[in-house]
Amino acid sequence: GQSRLSNPTPIAAGKEIPLWLRLGTDQNGLSVVLSENFREVDCNAGLAVTVTFSEEAAD
């Protein structure tokens, strides 16, 4: 299964925001809801794209 960010999301410094997920198992794909607890999904393969904003300047 896969899911992507499609709604406005509040930005807070230090908070990870999932942007896109693709998860699956050896048996089949999974239906996935994009949320902060994507690491707890019972799967054995996946890819996640996330972003975390900081209030500190980058070097």
PDBQT receptor file of N, H, CA, C and O in Angstrom, charges set to zero:
ATOM      1  N   GLY A   1       0.829  -1.178   0.000  1.00  0.00    +0.000 N 
ATOM      2  CA  GLY A   1       0.000   0.000   0.000  1.00  0.00    +0.000 C 
ATOM      3  C   GLY A   1       0.867   1.231   0.000  1.00  0.00    +0.000 C 
ATOM      4  O   GLY A   1       2.054   1.167   0.321  1.00  0.00    +0.000 OA
ATOM      5  N   GLN A   2       0.287   2.338  -0.354  1.00  0.00    +0.000 N 
ATOM      6  H   GLN A   2      -0.677   2.391  -0.614  1.00  0.00    +0.000 HD
ATOM      7  CA  GLN A   2       1.016   3.596  -0.296  1.00  0.00    +0.000 C 
ATOM      8  C   GLN A   2       0.071   4.719   0.078  1.00  0.00    +0.000 C 
ATOM      9  O   GLN A   2      -1.143   4.621  -0.099  1.00  0.00    +0.000 OA
ATOM     10  N   SER A   3       0.653   5.789   0.599  1.00  0.00    +0.000 N 
ATOM     11  H   SER A   3       1.639   5.868   0.743  1.00  0.00    +0.000 HD
ATOM     12  CA  SER A   3      -0.115   6.948   1.012  1.00  0.00    +0.000 C 
ATOM     13  C   SER A   3       0.780   8.170   0.886  1.00  0.00    +0.000 C 
ATOM     14  O   SER A   3       2.004   8.060   0.963  1.00  0.00    +0.000 OA
ATOM     15  N   ARG A   4       0.164   9.347   0.691  1.00  0.00    +0.000 N 
ATOM     16  H   ARG A   4      -0.830   9.436   0.629  1.00  0.00    +0.000 HD
ATOM     17  CA  ARG A   4       0.948  10.574   0.583  1.00  0.00    +0.000 C 
ATOM     18  C   ARG A   4       0.227  11.684   1.321  1.00  0.00    +0.000 C 
ATOM     19  O   ARG A   4      -0.982  11.615   1.546  1.00  0.00    +0.000 OA
ATOM     20  N   LEU A   5       0.974  12.698   1.691  1.00  0.00    +0.000 N 
ATOM     21  H   LEU A   5       1.956  12.754   1.508  1.00  0.00    +0.000 HD
ATOM     22  CA  LEU A   5       0.417  13.859   2.366  1.00  0.00    +0.000 C 
ATOM     23  C   LEU A   5      -0.451  14.616   1.367  1.00  0.00    +0.000 C 
ATOM     24  O   LEU A   5       0.028  15.025   0.309  1.00  0.00    +0.000 OA
ATOM     25  N   SER A   6      -1.724  14.805   1.701  1.00  0.00    +0.000 N 
ATOM     26  H   SER A   6      -2.113  14.473   2.561  1.00  0.00    +0.000 HD
ATOM     27  CA  SER A   6      -2.616  15.489   0.773  1.00  0.00    +0.000 C 
ATOM     28  C   SER A   6      -3.445  16.578   1.458  1.00  0.00    +0.000 C 
ATOM     29  O   SER A   6      -4.249  17.244   0.806  1.00  0.00    +0.000 OA
ATOM     30  N   ASN A   7      -3.256  16.761   2.757  1.00  0.00    +0.000 N 
ATOM     31  H   ASN A   7      -2.603  16.219   3.287  1.00  0.00    +0.000 HD
ATOM     32  CA  ASN A   7      -3.984  17.777   3.509  1.00  0.00    +0.000 C 
ATOM     33  C   ASN A   7      -3.008  18.737   4.178  1.00  0.00    +0.000 C 
ATOM     34  O   ASN A   7      -1.867  18.364   4.450  1.00  0.00    +0.000 OA
ATOM     35  N   PRO A   8      -3.440  19.966   4.445  1.00  0.00    +0.000 N 
ATOM     36  CA  PRO A   8      -2.572  20.879   5.201  1.00  0.00    +0.000 C 
ATOM     37  C   PRO A   8      -2.161  20.247   6.532  1.00  0.00    +0.000 C 
ATOM     38  O   PRO A   8      -2.973  19.617   7.210  1.00  0.00    +0.000 OA
ATOM     39  N   THR A   9      -0.900  20.422   6.892  1.00  0.00    +0.000 N 
ATOM     40  H   THR A   9      -0.240  20.934   6.341  1.00  0.00    +0.000 HD
ATOM     41  CA  THR A   9      -0.355  19.835   8.111  1.00  0.00    +0.000 C 
ATOM     42  C   THR A   9       0.400  20.904   8.887  1.00  0.00    +0.000 C 
ATOM     43  O   THR A   9       1.252  21.592   8.325  1.00  0.00    +0.000 OA
ATOM     44  N   PRO A  10       0.094  21.051  10.177  1.00  0.00    +0.000 N 
ATOM     45  CA  PRO A  10       0.834  22.040  10.974  1.00  0.00    +0.000 C 
ATOM     46  C   PRO A  10       2.321  21.681  11.052  1.00  0.00    +0.000 C 
ATOM     47  O   PRO A  10       2.683  20.510  11.171  1.00  0.00    +0.000 OA
ATOM     48  N   ILE A  11       3.165  22.696  10.984  1.00  0.00    +0.000 N 
ATOM     49  H   ILE A  11       2.872  23.647  10.888  1.00  0.00    +0.000 HD
ATOM     50  CA  ILE A  11       4.609  22.496  11.081  1.00  0.00    +0.000 C 
ATOM     51  C   ILE A  11       5.061  22.941  12.465  1.00  0.00    +0.000 C 
ATOM     52  O   ILE A  11       4.740  24.045  12.906  1.00  0.00    +0.000 OA
ATOM     53  N   ALA A  12       5.801  22.086  13.143  1.00  0.00    +0.000 N 
ATOM     54  H   ALA A  12       6.062  21.189  12.785  1.00  0.00    +0.000 HD
ATOM     55  CA  ALA A  12       6.370  22.406  14.450  1.00  0.00    +0.000 C 
ATOM     56  C   ALA A  12       7.838  21.992  14.426  1.00  0.00    +0.000 C 
ATOM     57  O   ALA A  12       8.176  20.919  13.927  1.00  0.00    +0.000 OA
ATOM     58  N   ALA A  13       8.695  22.829  14.955  1.00  0.00    +0.000 N 
ATOM     59  H   ALA A  13       8.420  23.702  15.360  1.00  0.00    +0.000 HD
ATOM     60  CA  ALA A  13      10.121  22.521  14.990  1.00  0.00    +0.000 C 
ATOM     61  C   ALA A  13      10.363  21.205  15.722  1.00  0.00    +0.000 C 
ATOM     62  O   ALA A  13       9.825  20.979  16.806  1.00  0.00    +0.000 OA
ATOM     63  N   GLY A  14      11.179  20.339  15.117  1.00  0.00    +0.000 N 
ATOM     64  H   GLY A  14      11.616  20.524  14.237  1.00  0.00    +0.000 HD
ATOM     65  CA  GLY A  14      11.537  19.064  15.729  1.00  0.00    +0.000 C 
ATOM     66  C   GLY A  14      10.522  17.954  15.534  1.00  0.00    +0.000 C 
ATOM     67  O   GLY A  14      10.756  16.831  15.979  1.00  0.00    +0.000 OA
ATOM     68  N   LYS A  15       9.399  18.234  14.880  1.00  0.00    +0.000 N 
ATOM     69  H   LYS A  15       9.209  19.146  14.518  1.00  0.00    +0.000 HD
ATOM     70  CA  LYS A  15       8.372  17.215  14.666  1.00  0.00    +0.000 C 
ATOM     71  C   LYS A  15       8.516  16.638  13.261  1.00  0.00    +0.000 C 
ATOM     72  O   LYS A  15       8.472  17.374  12.276  1.00  0.00    +0.000 OA
ATOM     73  N   GLU A  16       8.687  15.320  13.173  1.00  0.00    +0.000 N 
ATOM     74  H   GLU A  16       8.723  14.722  13.973  1.00  0.00    +0.000 HD
ATOM     75  CA  GLU A  16       8.814  14.643  11.890  1.00  0.00    +0.000 C 
ATOM     76  C   GLU A  16       7.440  14.576  11.215  1.00  0.00    +0.000 C 
ATOM     77  O   GLU A  16       6.446  14.216  11.846  1.00  0.00    +0.000 OA
ATOM     78  N   ILE A  17       7.398  14.925   9.929  1.00  0.00    +0.000 N 
ATOM     79  H   ILE A  17       8.206  15.217   9.416  1.00  0.00    +0.000 HD
ATOM     80  CA  ILE A  17       6.155  14.887   9.169  1.00  0.00    +0.000 C 
ATOM     81  C   ILE A  17       6.325  13.890   8.023  1.00  0.00    +0.000 C 
ATOM     82  O   ILE A  17       7.156  14.109   7.141  1.00  0.00    +0.000 OA
ATOM     83  N   PRO A  18       5.552  12.796   8.018  1.00  0.00    +0.000 N 
ATOM     84  CA  PRO A  18       5.623  11.862   6.890  1.00  0.00    +0.000 C 
ATOM     85  C   PRO A  18       5.018  12.496   5.636  1.00  0.00    +0.000 C 
ATOM     86  O   PRO A  18       3.920  13.051   5.688  1.00  0.00    +0.000 OA
ATOM     87  N   LEU A  19       5.728  12.415   4.517  1.00  0.00    +0.000 N 
ATOM     88  H   LEU A  19       6.620  11.964   4.475  1.00  0.00    +0.000 HD
ATOM     89  CA  LEU A  19       5.234  12.964   3.259  1.00  0.00    +0.000 C 
ATOM     90  C   LEU A  19       4.698  11.881   2.331  1.00  0.00    +0.000 C 
ATOM     91  O   LEU A  19       3.706  12.093   1.634  1.00  0.00    +0.000 OA
ATOM     92  N   TRP A  20       5.357  10.713   2.319  1.00  0.00    +0.000 N 
ATOM     93  H   TRP A  20       6.164  10.541   2.884  1.00  0.00    +0.000 HD
ATOM     94  CA  TRP A  20       4.984   9.633   1.413  1.00  0.00    +0.000 C 
ATOM     95  C   TRP A  20       5.443   8.314   2.006  1.00  0.00    +0.000 C 
ATOM     96  O   TRP A  20       6.555   8.216   2.524  1.00  0.00    +0.000 OA
ATOM     97  N   LEU A  21       4.586   7.290   1.933  1.00  0.00    +0.000 N 
ATOM     98  H   LEU A  21       3.682   7.370   1.512  1.00  0.00    +0.000 HD
ATOM     99  CA  LEU A  21       4.913   5.949   2.437  1.00  0.00    +0.000 C 
ATOM    100  C   LEU A  21       4.548   4.909   1.395  1.00  0.00    +0.000 C 
ATOM    101  O   LEU A  21       3.563   5.048   0.671  1.00  0.00    +0.000 OA
ATOM    102  N   ARG A  22       5.354   3.873   1.334  1.00  0.00    +0.000 N 
ATOM    103  H   ARG A  22       6.155   3.760   1.923  1.00  0.00    +0.000 HD
ATOM    104  CA  ARG A  22       4.999   2.689   0.561  1.00  0.00    +0.000 C 
ATOM    105  C   ARG A  22       5.433   1.493   1.397  1.00  0.00    +0.000 C 
ATOM    106  O   ARG A  22       6.622   1.322   1.666  1.00  0.00    +0.000 OA
ATOM    107  N   LEU A  23       4.481   0.671   1.809  1.00  0.00    +0.000 N 
ATOM    108  H   LEU A  23       3.515   0.810   1.591  1.00  0.00    +0.000 HD
ATOM    109  CA  LEU A  23       4.741  -0.453   2.707  1.00  0.00    +0.000 C 
ATOM    110  C   LEU A  23       4.124  -1.720   2.138  1.00  0.00    +0.000 C 
ATOM    111  O   LEU A  23       3.145  -1.650   1.395  1.00  0.00    +0.000 OA
ATOM    112  N   GLY A  24       4.687  -2.881   2.478  1.00  0.00    +0.000 N 
ATOM    113  H   GLY A  24       5.482  -2.938   3.081  1.00  0.00    +0.000 HD
ATOM    114  CA  GLY A  24       4.143  -4.146   2.016  1.00  0.00    +0.000 C 
ATOM    115  C   GLY A  24       4.700  -5.323   2.785  1.00  0.00    +0.000 C 
ATOM    116  O   GLY A  24       5.542  -5.167   3.669  1.00  0.00    +0.000 OA
ATOM    117  N   THR A  25       4.215  -6.512   2.433  1.00  0.00    +0.000 N 
ATOM    118  H   THR A  25       3.530  -6.639   1.715  1.00  0.00    +0.000 HD
ATOM    119  CA  THR A  25       4.676  -7.762   3.039  1.00  0.00    +0.000 C 
ATOM    120  C   THR A  25       5.044  -8.727   1.915  1.00  0.00    +0.000 C 
ATOM    121  O   THR A  25       4.843  -8.426   0.738  1.00  0.00    +0.000 OA
ATOM    122  N   ASP A  26       5.576  -9.874   2.281  1.00  0.00    +0.000 N 
ATOM    123  H   ASP A  26       5.740 -10.118   3.237  1.00  0.00    +0.000 HD
ATOM    124  CA  ASP A  26       5.870 -10.902   1.290  1.00  0.00    +0.000 C 
ATOM    125  C   ASP A  26       4.592 -11.420   0.640  1.00  0.00    +0.000 C 
ATOM    126  O   ASP A  26       4.611 -11.847  -0.515  1.00  0.00    +0.000 OA
ATOM    127  N   GLN A  27       3.492 -11.384   1.367  1.00  0.00    +0.000 N 
ATOM    128  H   GLN A  27       3.476 -11.037   2.304  1.00  0.00    +0.000 HD
ATOM    129  CA  GLN A  27       2.231 -11.943   0.889  1.00  0.00    +0.000 C 
ATOM    130  C   GLN A  27       1.454 -10.990  -0.021  1.00  0.00    +0.000 C 
ATOM    131  O   GLN A  27       0.918 -11.407  -1.048  1.00  0.00    +0.000 OA
ATOM    132  N   ASN A  28       1.396  -9.704   0.360  1.00  0.00    +0.000 N 
ATOM    133  H   ASN A  28       1.832  -9.365   1.194  1.00  0.00    +0.000 HD
ATOM    134  CA  ASN A  28       0.599  -8.756  -0.421  1.00  0.00    +0.000 C 
ATOM    135  C   ASN A  28       0.886  -7.332   0.032  1.00  0.00    +0.000 C 
ATOM    136  O   ASN A  28       1.677  -7.108   0.947  1.00  0.00    +0.000 OA
ATOM    137  N   GLY A  29       0.248  -6.392  -0.605  1.00  0.00    +0.000 N 
ATOM    138  H   GLY A  29      -0.395  -6.574  -1.349  1.00  0.00    +0.000 HD
ATOM    139  CA  GLY A  29       0.370  -4.994  -0.217  1.00  0.00    +0.000 C 
ATOM    140  C   GLY A  29      -0.506  -4.701   0.988  1.00  0.00    +0.000 C 
ATOM    141  O   GLY A  29      -1.387  -5.491   1.326  1.00  0.00    +0.000 OA
ATOM    142  N   LEU A  30      -0.271  -3.591   1.624  1.00  0.00    +0.000 N 
ATOM    143  H   LEU A  30       0.445  -2.949   1.349  1.00  0.00    +0.000 HD
ATOM    144  CA  LEU A  30      -1.038  -3.181   2.788  1.00  0.00    +0.000 C 
ATOM    145  C   LEU A  30      -1.795  -1.901   2.489  1.00  0.00    +0.000 C 
ATOM    146  O   LEU A  30      -1.345  -1.081   1.689  1.00  0.00    +0.000 OA
ATOM    147  N   SER A  31      -2.927  -1.730   3.122  1.00  0.00    +0.000 N 
ATOM    148  H   SER A  31      -3.293  -2.396   3.772  1.00  0.00    +0.000 HD
ATOM    149  CA  SER A  31      -3.626  -0.461   3.084  1.00  0.00    +0.000 C 
ATOM    150  C   SER A  31      -3.000   0.412   4.164  1.00  0.00    +0.000 C 
ATOM    151  O   SER A  31      -2.956   0.010   5.327  1.00  0.00    +0.000 OA
ATOM    152  N   VAL A  32      -2.517   1.588   3.807  1.00  0.00    +0.000 N 
ATOM    153  H   VAL A  32      -2.553   1.914   2.862  1.00  0.00    +0.000 HD
ATOM    154  CA  VAL A  32      -1.743   2.412   4.726  1.00  0.00    +0.000 C 
ATOM    155  C   VAL A  32      -2.393   3.779   4.895  1.00  0.00    +0.000 C 
ATOM    156  O   VAL A  32      -2.801   4.407   3.918  1.00  0.00    +0.000 OA
ATOM    157  N   VAL A  33      -2.485   4.229   6.128  1.00  0.00    +0.000 N 
ATOM    158  H   VAL A  33      -2.154   3.719   6.922  1.00  0.00    +0.000 HD
ATOM    159  CA  VAL A  33      -2.923   5.587   6.426  1.00  0.00    +0.000 C 
ATOM    160  C   VAL A  33      -1.693   6.362   6.862  1.00  0.00    +0.000 C 
ATOM    161  O   VAL A  33      -0.971   5.930   7.760  1.00  0.00    +0.000 OA
ATOM    162  N   LEU A  34      -1.451   7.496   6.236  1.00  0.00    +0.000 N 
ATOM    163  H   LEU A  34      -2.038   7.847   5.506  1.00  0.00    +0.000 HD
ATOM    164  CA  LEU A  34      -0.290   8.311   6.550  1.00  0.00    +0.000 C 
ATOM    165  C   LEU A  34      -0.448   8.894   7.947  1.00  0.00    +0.000 C 
ATOM    166  O   LEU A  34      -1.398   9.631   8.208  1.00  0.00    +0.000 OA
ATOM    167  N   SER A  35       0.471   8.571   8.839  1.00  0.00    +0.000 N 
ATOM    168  H   SER A  35       1.244   7.972   8.626  1.00  0.00    +0.000 HD
ATOM    169  CA  SER A  35       0.439   9.096  10.201  1.00  0.00    +0.000 C 
ATOM    170  C   SER A  35       1.832   9.012  10.800  1.00  0.00    +0.000 C 
ATOM    171  O   SER A  35       2.736   8.414  10.217  1.00  0.00    +0.000 OA
ATOM    172  N   GLU A  36       1.999   9.621  11.978  1.00  0.00    +0.000 N 
ATOM    173  H   GLU A  36       1.265  10.107  12.451  1.00  0.00    +0.000 HD
ATOM    174  CA  GLU A  36       3.315   9.616  12.615  1.00  0.00    +0.000 C 
ATOM    175  C   GLU A  36       3.742   8.229  13.098  1.00  0.00    +0.000 C 
ATOM    176  O   GLU A  36       4.929   8.003  13.333  1.00  0.00    +0.000 OA
ATOM    177  N   ASN A  37       2.798   7.299  13.250  1.00  0.00    +0.000 N 
ATOM    178  H   ASN A  37       1.834   7.483  13.059  1.00  0.00    +0.000 HD
ATOM    179  CA  ASN A  37       3.161   5.973  13.771  1.00  0.00    +0.000 C 
ATOM    180  C   ASN A  37       3.362   4.951  12.645  1.00  0.00    +0.000 C 
ATOM    181  O   ASN A  37       3.104   3.763  12.843  1.00  0.00    +0.000 OA
ATOM    182  N   PHE A  38       3.817   5.395  11.472  1.00  0.00    +0.000 N 
ATOM    183  H   PHE A  38       4.027   6.359  11.312  1.00  0.00    +0.000 HD
ATOM    184  CA  PHE A  38       4.020   4.469  10.369  1.00  0.00    +0.000 C 
ATOM    185  C   PHE A  38       5.064   3.416  10.687  1.00  0.00    +0.000 C 
ATOM    186  O   PHE A  38       5.059   2.350  10.071  1.00  0.00    +0.000 OA
ATOM    187  N   ARG A  39       5.967   3.680  11.636  1.00  0.00    +0.000 N 
ATOM    188  H   ARG A  39       5.971   4.545  12.136  1.00  0.00    +0.000 HD
ATOM    189  CA  ARG A  39       6.997   2.694  12.007  1.00  0.00    +0.000 C 
ATOM    190  C   ARG A  39       6.410   1.490  12.741  1.00  0.00    +0.000 C 
ATOM    191  O   ARG A  39       7.093   0.478  12.898  1.00  0.00    +0.000 OA
ATOM    192  N   GLU A  40       5.174   1.576  13.188  1.00  0.00    +0.000 N 
ATOM    193  H   GLU A  40       4.619   2.398  13.060  1.00  0.00    +0.000 HD
ATOM    194  CA  GLU A  40       4.537   0.491  13.922  1.00  0.00    +0.000 C 
ATOM    195  C   GLU A  40       3.700  -0.421  13.028  1.00  0.00    +0.000 C 
ATOM    196  O   GLU A  40       3.106  -1.375  13.530  1.00  0.00    +0.000 OA
ATOM    197  N   VAL A  41       3.634  -0.162  11.724  1.00  0.00    +0.000 N 
ATOM    198  H   VAL A  41       4.116   0.613  11.316  1.00  0.00    +0.000 HD
ATOM    199  CA  VAL A  41       2.868  -0.994  10.803  1.00  0.00    +0.000 C 
ATOM    200  C   VAL A  41       3.551  -2.341  10.664  1.00  0.00    +0.000 C 
ATOM    201  O   VAL A  41       4.774  -2.405  10.541  1.00  0.00    +0.000 OA
ATOM    202  N   ASP A  42       2.773  -3.423  10.682  1.00  0.00    +0.000 N 
ATOM    203  H   ASP A  42       1.780  -3.371  10.782  1.00  0.00    +0.000 HD
ATOM    204  CA  ASP A  42       3.314  -4.777  10.566  1.00  0.00    +0.000 C 
ATOM    205  C   ASP A  42       3.627  -5.071   9.099  1.00  0.00    +0.000 C 
ATOM    206  O   ASP A  42       2.762  -5.524   8.350  1.00  0.00    +0.000 OA
ATOM    207  N   CYS A  43       4.871  -4.811   8.700  1.00  0.00    +0.000 N 
ATOM    208  H   CYS A  43       5.573  -4.443   9.309  1.00  0.00    +0.000 HD
ATOM    209  CA  CYS A  43       5.300  -5.062   7.329  1.00  0.00    +0.000 C 
ATOM    210  C   CYS A  43       6.763  -5.484   7.361  1.00  0.00    +0.000 C 
ATOM    211  O   CYS A  43       7.432  -5.345   8.385  1.00  0.00    +0.000 OA
ATOM    212  N   ASN A  44       7.257  -5.999   6.244  1.00  0.00    +0.000 N 
ATOM    213  H   ASN A  44       6.714  -6.113   5.412  1.00  0.00    +0.000 HD
ATOM    214  CA  ASN A  44       8.670  -6.363   6.194  1.00  0.00    +0.000 C 
ATOM    215  C   ASN A  44       9.405  -5.672   5.043  1.00  0.00    +0.000 C 
ATOM    216  O   ASN A  44      10.551  -6.006   4.744  1.00  0.00    +0.000 OA
ATOM    217  N   ALA A  45       8.747  -4.714   4.405  1.00  0.00    +0.000 N 
ATOM    218  H   ALA A  45       7.816  -4.442   4.648  1.00  0.00    +0.000 HD
ATOM    219  CA  ALA A  45       9.390  -3.914   3.366  1.00  0.00    +0.000 C 
ATOM    220  C   ALA A  45       8.709  -2.557   3.315  1.00  0.00    +0.000 C 
ATOM    221  O   ALA A  45       7.497  -2.454   3.504  1.00  0.00    +0.000 OA
ATOM    222  N   GLY A  46       9.484  -1.529   3.062  1.00  0.00    +0.000 N 
ATOM    223  H   GLY A  46      10.469  -1.613   2.909  1.00  0.00    +0.000 HD
ATOM    224  CA  GLY A  46       8.858  -0.225   2.957  1.00  0.00    +0.000 C 
ATOM    225  C   GLY A  46       9.841   0.884   2.684  1.00  0.00    +0.000 C 
ATOM    226  O   GLY A  46      11.056   0.718   2.790  1.00  0.00    +0.000 OA
ATOM    227  N   LEU A  47       9.277   2.020   2.328  1.00  0.00    +0.000 N 
ATOM    228  H   LEU A  47       8.290   2.154   2.242  1.00  0.00    +0.000 HD
ATOM    229  CA  LEU A  47      10.034   3.222   2.065  1.00  0.00    +0.000 C 
ATOM    230  C   LEU A  47       9.219   4.386   2.594  1.00  0.00    +0.000 C 
ATOM    231  O   LEU A  47       8.012   4.453   2.364  1.00  0.00    +0.000 OA
ATOM    232  N   ALA A  48       9.863   5.301   3.299  1.00  0.00    +0.000 N 
ATOM    233  H   ALA A  48      10.844   5.246   3.486  1.00  0.00    +0.000 HD
ATOM    234  CA  ALA A  48       9.184   6.475   3.838  1.00  0.00    +0.000 C 
ATOM    235  C   ALA A  48       9.995   7.717   3.523  1.00  0.00    +0.000 C 
ATOM    236  O   ALA A  48      11.222   7.713   3.624  1.00  0.00    +0.000 OA
ATOM    237  N   VAL A  49       9.306   8.774   3.142  1.00  0.00    +0.000 N 
ATOM    238  H   VAL A  49       8.309   8.777   3.060  1.00  0.00    +0.000 HD
ATOM    239  CA  VAL A  49       9.928  10.081   2.937  1.00  0.00    +0.000 C 
ATOM    240  C   VAL A  49       9.321  11.003   3.982  1.00  0.00    +0.000 C 
ATOM    241  O   VAL A  49       8.106  11.198   4.015  1.00  0.00    +0.000 OA
ATOM    242  N   THR A  50      10.169  11.569   4.838  1.00  0.00    +0.000 N 
ATOM    243  H   THR A  50      11.156  11.410   4.811  1.00  0.00    +0.000 HD
ATOM    244  CA  THR A  50       9.704  12.449   5.903  1.00  0.00    +0.000 C 
ATOM    245  C   THR A  50      10.510  13.742   5.888  1.00  0.00    +0.000 C 
ATOM    246  O   THR A  50      11.557  13.823   5.246  1.00  0.00    +0.000 OA
ATOM    247  N   VAL A  51      10.014  14.751   6.600  1.00  0.00    +0.000 N 
ATOM    248  H   VAL A  51       9.164  14.685   7.122  1.00  0.00    +0.000 HD
ATOM    249  CA  VAL A  51      10.731  16.010   6.740  1.00  0.00    +0.000 C 
ATOM    250  C   VAL A  51      10.633  16.456   8.195  1.00  0.00    +0.000 C 
ATOM    251  O   VAL A  51       9.597  16.281   8.836  1.00  0.00    +0.000 OA
ATOM    252  N   THR A  52      11.708  17.029   8.709  1.00  0.00    +0.000 N 
ATOM    253  H   THR A  52      12.550  17.172   8.188  1.00  0.00    +0.000 HD
ATOM    254  CA  THR A  52      11.720  17.600  10.053  1.00  0.00    +0.000 C 
ATOM    255  C   THR A  52      12.311  19.000   9.951  1.00  0.00    +0.000 C 
ATOM    256  O   THR A  52      13.425  19.180   9.460  1.00  0.00    +0.000 OA
ATOM    257  N   PHE A  53      11.556  19.984  10.418  1.00  0.00    +0.000 N 
ATOM    258  H   PHE A  53      10.651  19.837  10.818  1.00  0.00    +0.000 HD
ATOM    259  CA  PHE A  53      12.008  21.373  10.375  1.00  0.00    +0.000 C 
ATOM    260  C   PHE A  53      12.716  21.721  11.685  1.00  0.00    +0.000 C 
ATOM    261  O   PHE A  53      12.422  21.144  12.732  1.00  0.00    +0.000 OA
ATOM    262  N   SER A  54      13.655  22.674  11.614  1.00  0.00    +0.000 N 
ATOM    263  H   SER A  54      13.894  23.142  10.763  1.00  0.00    +0.000 HD
ATOM    264  CA  SER A  54      14.408  23.113  12.776  1.00  0.00    +0.000 C 
ATOM    265  C   SER A  54      14.369  24.632  12.850  1.00  0.00    +0.000 C 
ATOM    266  O   SER A  54      14.242  25.310  11.831  1.00  0.00    +0.000 OA
ATOM    267  N   GLU A  55      14.477  25.150  14.041  1.00  0.00    +0.000 N 
ATOM    268  H   GLU A  55      14.579  24.599  14.869  1.00  0.00    +0.000 HD
ATOM    269  CA  GLU A  55      14.565  26.594  14.219  1.00  0.00    +0.000 C 
ATOM    270  C   GLU A  55      16.010  27.081  14.140  1.00  0.00    +0.000 C 
ATOM    271  O   GLU A  55      16.248  28.289  14.116  1.00  0.00    +0.000 OA
ATOM    272  N   GLU A  56      16.977  26.164  14.098  1.00  0.00    +0.000 N 
ATOM    273  H   GLU A  56      16.783  25.184  14.117  1.00  0.00    +0.000 HD
ATOM    274  CA  GLU A  56      18.390  26.515  14.019  1.00  0.00    +0.000 C 
ATOM    275  C   GLU A  56      18.804  26.686  12.564  1.00  0.00    +0.000 C 
ATOM    276  O   GLU A  56      18.306  25.982  11.685  1.00  0.00    +0.000 OA
ATOM    277  N   ALA A  57      19.707  27.611  12.312  1.00  0.00    +0.000 N 
ATOM    278  H   ALA A  57      20.112  28.183  13.026  1.00  0.00    +0.000 HD
ATOM    279  CA  ALA A  57      20.214  27.839  10.967  1.00  0.00    +0.000 C 
ATOM    280  C   ALA A  57      21.110  26.683  10.534  1.00  0.00    +0.000 C 
ATOM    281  O   ALA A  57      21.875  26.148  11.336  1.00  0.00    +0.000 OA
ATOM    282  N   ALA A  58      21.012  26.303   9.268  1.00  0.00    +0.000 N 
ATOM    283  H   ALA A  58      20.390  26.737   8.616  1.00  0.00    +0.000 HD
ATOM    284  CA  ALA A  58      21.879  25.253   8.727  1.00  0.00    +0.000 C 
ATOM    285  C   ALA A  58      23.241  25.830   8.416  1.00  0.00    +0.000 C 
ATOM    286  O   ALA A  58      23.354  26.992   8.024  1.00  0.00    +0.000 OA
ATOM    287  N   ASP A  59      24.287  25.019   8.589  1.00  0.00    +0.000 N 
ATOM    288  H   ASP A  59      24.196  24.075   8.907  1.00  0.00    +0.000 HD
ATOM    289  CA  ASP A  59      25.649  25.471   8.276  1.00  0.00    +0.000 C 
ATOM    290  C   ASP A  59      25.921  25.398   6.793  1.00  0.00    +0.000 C 
ATOM    291  O   ASP A  59      27.017  25.739   6.348  1.00  0.00    +0.000 OA
TER     292      ASP A  59
